[in-house]
Amino acid sequence: MYRPSPSFAEAREDRLPKKKVRSSRFSQSRRGRQKKKQRSGESDMAAGSLDLPVVDLASPDLKSAAEAVRKACVDSGFFYVTNHGIQDELLAAVFAESKKFFELPLEEKMLLQRNSGHRGYTAPYDEKLDASSEFQGDLKESFYIGSVGDVDMPNDPNQWPPKERFPSWKNTMKLYHATALAASKRIISLIALSLDLDAEFFPNIGAFDCPSPVIRLLHYPGEVNESDNGNYGASAHSDYGMLTLLATDGTPGLQICREKDKRPQLWEDVRHIEGTLIVNIGDLLERWTNCIYRSTLHRVVTVGKERYSAAYFLDPNPDLVVQCLESCCCEAYPPRFPPIKAGDYLKERLSTTYK
């Protein structure tokens, strides 16, 4: 088995604060709220673009790929992947369908308003990712699409735009689900190797037995009203699940904050690299790794131009118990979180987002 180097003891020294084990079910680090953005801009500062590793998923050198993934997950929780298997033509089709939908009048989009299964349309201001924000909600609008079966399920929570106007929507999203899941599994395999685990560790524990993947189509406005000066397309947050794959139209705006507790907060731009996907790990993987791997705060700022993106969230089987990996804890660094079912964690996180 490939064993990463240097040791995880060194990573723990770098990543884990010297404090008592927390007993709460949720990481206060993940609840770490960005302080209200001051109009003077003193609450945070920009530091230019961040150079993130580019991991080639087709590389035969698994050792180097796993080491690059490990370094990225320890340092920032973000990296790029190339040779991911999602064709440019498919991405173009996804963005074309997305743009066509978001250009509809609001009253038509609201006919598919997000349901109790968290599928469908969310309007601007409906979601507030940073609870400390002074604004009613974030500026973005979005559309959630769960996995799509080969046959229509009687209790499928997915909502679909009218077929006569969007004849290719469902098949396009079905194909994107399948190819994004395949890419995600390849990334998860490298993450397992980087953690000194077997490449098939996560499938073997049932993480992909009826997983809960979601596509989220996103549209950010260009110009904003004066009353929204200082508001964000997406306010500061971390992702809740296991892994996120992000495709963008190339428009900038994504920023990350690697040290959320520092003041002022330092926000760095994540630039677009043609042909790659942006990958970041979520809160559940951070819990699994005892905070050695980061689920990092990120946000989207407005740049005076419309922005489209498609996020693919890979969440494990909701009945899977997430608990600290043996390779990520020891007597000196005991588990920081109690075991929890993945589905229970995600439900509670979502309930705080949509109050």
Salt bridges, closest charged atoms under 4 A:
GLU13 OE1 - LYS18 NZ 3.80
ASP44 OD2 - ARG299 NH1 3.21
ASP51 OD1 - ARG271 NH2 3.71
ASP75 OD2 - LYS71 NZ 2.67
GLU103 OE2 - LYS99 NZ 2.45
GLU108 OE1 - ARG165 NH1 2.67
GLU127 OE1 - LYS140 NZ 2.60
GLU127 OE1 - ARG216 NH2 2.92
GLU134 OE2 - ARG39 NH2 3.52
ASP138 OD2 - LYS140 NZ 3.13
GLU141 OE1 - LYS109 NZ 2.88
GLU141 OE2 - HIS219 ND1 2.65
ASP150 OD1 - LYS174 NZ 2.97
ASP152 OD1 - LYS170 NZ 2.46
ASP196 OD2 - ARG3 NH1 2.72
ASP239 OD1 - HIS237 NE2 3.54
ASP239 OD1 - HIS298 NE2 3.20
GLU259 OE2 - ARG294 NH2 3.19
ASP261 OD1 - LYS260 NZ 2.75
GLU268 OE1 - ARG258 NE 2.82
GLU274 OE1 - HIS272 NE2 3.13
ASP283 OD1 - ARG30 NE 3.18
ASP283 OD2 - ARG349 NH1 2.41
GLU286 OE1 - ARG30 NH1 2.44
GLU306 OE2 - HIS219 NE2 2.73
GLU348 OE1 - ARG25 NH2 2.67
